[in-house]
Amino acid sequence: MKVPLSQLAHTRSGDKGDTANIGVIAWRPEDYTILLRELSPERVKAHFGEMVKGPVECYELPNLAALNFLLHGALGGGGTLSLRVDAQGKTLGAALLRMEIEVDERELTR
Amino acid sequence: MIRIANGQGFWGDWLEAPVRLVEQGPIDYLVLDYLAEVTMSILQKQRQSDAGLGYARDFPPLIGRIATRLRERNIKVIANAGGVNPAACALAVRRLAPHLKIAVVTGDDIFGRLDELLGRGIEMRSTDTGARLSTIRDRILSANAYIGAFPLVEALATGADVVIAGRSTDTALALAPMVYAYGWKDTDWNRLAAGTIAGHIVECGAQCTGGNCQVDWQSIPDMANIGYPIIDVEADGTFVITKHKRSGGRINTHIIKEQLLYELGDPKNYITPDCIADFTTIALRDDGPDRVRASGIQGRPRTDMLKVSISYSDGWKAIGTLVYSWPQALEKARAADRIVRARLHGLGLRFDEIYTELLGANACHGPAARPPADPPEVELRIGVRGQDQKAVDRFTRELIPLVLNGPPSATGFGEGRPPVREVVAYWPALVPRAEIVTQVEVIE
């Protein structure tokens, strides 16, 4: 079955120059493995389409049941160069929560 | 245990926060973070027009307001409010709080030393692009090395009530009192990393106490009186993040995790002037209401380079908006955008970028969101950026005419044409640590 990422995790996003980062934190530590399995850098990049010009990297923080995604070239130049309303990527974390995640029903009730 | 509170996450943060931190309960240190990359260039310009400016002007009146309490409760203040002119900041504080002892930390500002450094082969290439600094040399507005906690510790050791620095890192402000109070050595990597991570958690003020927080945000109590964060730190580096009792907001492990990940790069390699902190070693647990305990943090030796923040002028930009209402609001806004672009093209104006967003349709989430079918209104937002100030200025005259000569039901032009702003770009670079020698001066 498919569920929105918001059911499994919460996020916070911010900027470093033209790179946005999105921290993704599992609501339940046991769901961290689902995040690892389903949230590949390729899928995250595809989710944002043309908004992200560069590569996407993923770092793992198992101690926090969290992943940290770096989205390079995602902020229209970043800082004061950017012409975007969300020049600092503050809302990209919420945007990621829209992603549909494939889970086994048993994983949600374990 | 010592208690370190952060009352300011950036210049422009809530003015009441630091006052409440000293009024509403016990703290030992109040730290205030005023600087962002762009702030330094603004301050450098202010200093060029008036040699007595170039610092965070909110800071002296704040200290004036809380000076009596600071003395009564023996609270020490550490702030990077000095910007590019810490000495002038100190004089302004002394005028408003004459009984306080002030220590000023300088040596981070290398704006006047750039040619000397370049001449000795210190290249300061962009760590983003690898480009040479000479490509922007004549457009540089400010240049500062990030300094760590130890110069601030030296300032605290003078017995100062208020420590004023320039471009110290945000995390150093909170780490410095720990090093000072507990006598941590500059090779105590695990403790330095713990203090650095504590500093990272609190550096954005209320973002770790329930602000900008997705975790059940509607139930967070009394946001109007949100409490700013306090670190209760032990000599071994373990710490609790908390806030004053009866203040608003909330602290729990999920909220602290959100802030730990905020603006994070590689979690194993969080590099500061003081150490390299490893975020994958943090053990967090809830420790009672509005208390989260962190332990187990490990760090590694600092690098022999310091990061430099260089800002430079990179042209001009302007962003204008118009609102289009139902019916066909999206189509009208798209048509208006095409018309503006055609007119700019017809005028022969060149820009580095023209960027259009439709607020209410796709501006924040882009392709990740499905645009609404037929919204009651959308805001057309067009931005241009380029090296020709006149072309950018001409653009600002192309939006309001659309109200009469473009698609129907446009409104929201009451603010007039948008301002033309200088683009200040950011050039991250490195310098050898040995090149940056800080000084501490006491002003009584």
Boltz contact constraints between the chains, C-beta under 6 A:
constraints:
  - contact:
      token1: [A, 10]
      token2: [B, 214]
      max_distance: 6.0
  - contact:
      token1: [A, 10]
      token2: [B, 215]
      max_distance: 6.0
  - contact:
      token1: [A, 12]
      token2: [B, 258]
      max_distance: 6.0
  - contact:
      token1: [A, 12]
      token2: [B, 261]
      max_distance: 6.0
  - contact:
      token1: [A, 12]
      token2: [B, 262]
      max_distance: 6.0
  - contact:
      token1: [A, 14]
      token2: [B, 262]
      max_distance: 6.0
  - contact:
      token1: [A, 14]
      token2: [B, 263]
      max_distance: 6.0
  - contact:
      token1: [A, 21]
      token2: [B, 264]
      max_distance: 6.0
  - contact:
      token1: [A, 23]
      token2: [B, 261]
      max_distance: 6.0
  - contact:
      token1: [A, 25]
      token2: [B, 257]
      max_distance: 6.0
  - contact:
      token1: [A, 47]
      token2: [B, 368]
      max_distance: 6.0
  - contact:
      token1: [A, 48]
      token2: [B, 368]
      max_distance: 6.0
  - contact:
      token1: [A, 49]
      token2: [B, 367]
      max_distance: 6.0
  - contact:
      token1: [A, 51]
      token2: [B, 366]
      max_distance: 6.0
  - contact:
      token1: [A, 59]
      token2: [B, 266]
      max_distance: 6.0
  - contact:
      token1: [A, 59]
      token2: [B, 267]
      max_distance: 6.0
  - contact:
      token1: [A, 61]
      token2: [B, 267]
      max_distance: 6.0
  - contact:
      token1: [A, 61]
      token2: [B, 280]
      max_distance: 6.0
  - contact:
      token1: [A, 63]
      token2: [B, 280]
      max_distance: 6.0
  - contact:
      token1: [A, 63]
      token2: [B, 282]
      max_distance: 6.0
  - contact:
      token1: [A, 64]
      token2: [B, 257]
      max_distance: 6.0
  - contact:
      token1: [A, 68]
      token2: [B, 261]
      max_distance: 6.0
  - contact:
      token1: [A, 68]
      token2: [B, 264]
      max_distance: 6.0
  - contact:
      token1: [A, 68]
      token2: [B, 267]
      max_distance: 6.0
  - contact:
      token1: [A, 79]
      token2: [B, 426]
      max_distance: 6.0
  - contact:
      token1: [A, 80]
      token2: [B, 38]
      max_distance: 6.0
  - contact:
      token1: [A, 80]
      token2: [B, 423]
      max_distance: 6.0
  - contact:
      token1: [A, 80]
      token2: [B, 424]
      max_distance: 6.0
  - contact:
      token1: [A, 81]
      token2: [B, 423]
      max_distance: 6.0
  - contact:
      token1: [A, 81]
      token2: [B, 425]
      max_distance: 6.0
  - contact:
      token1: [A, 83]
      token2: [B, 355]
      max_distance: 6.0
  - contact:
      token1: [A, 83]
      token2: [B, 383]
      max_distance: 6.0
  - contact:
      token1: [A, 83]
      token2: [B, 385]
      max_distance: 6.0
  - contact:
      token1: [A, 85]
      token2: [B, 357]
      max_distance: 6.0
  - contact:
      token1: [A, 85]
      token2: [B, 363]
      max_distance: 6.0
  - contact:
      token1: [A, 86]
      token2: [B, 364]
      max_distance: 6.0
  - contact:
      token1: [A, 91]
      token2: [B, 364]
      max_distance: 6.0
  - contact:
      token1: [A, 95]
      token2: [B, 365]
      max_distance: 6.0
  - contact:
      token1: [A, 95]
      token2: [B, 368]
      max_distance: 6.0
  - contact:
      token1: [A, 98]
      token2: [B, 368]
      max_distance: 6.0
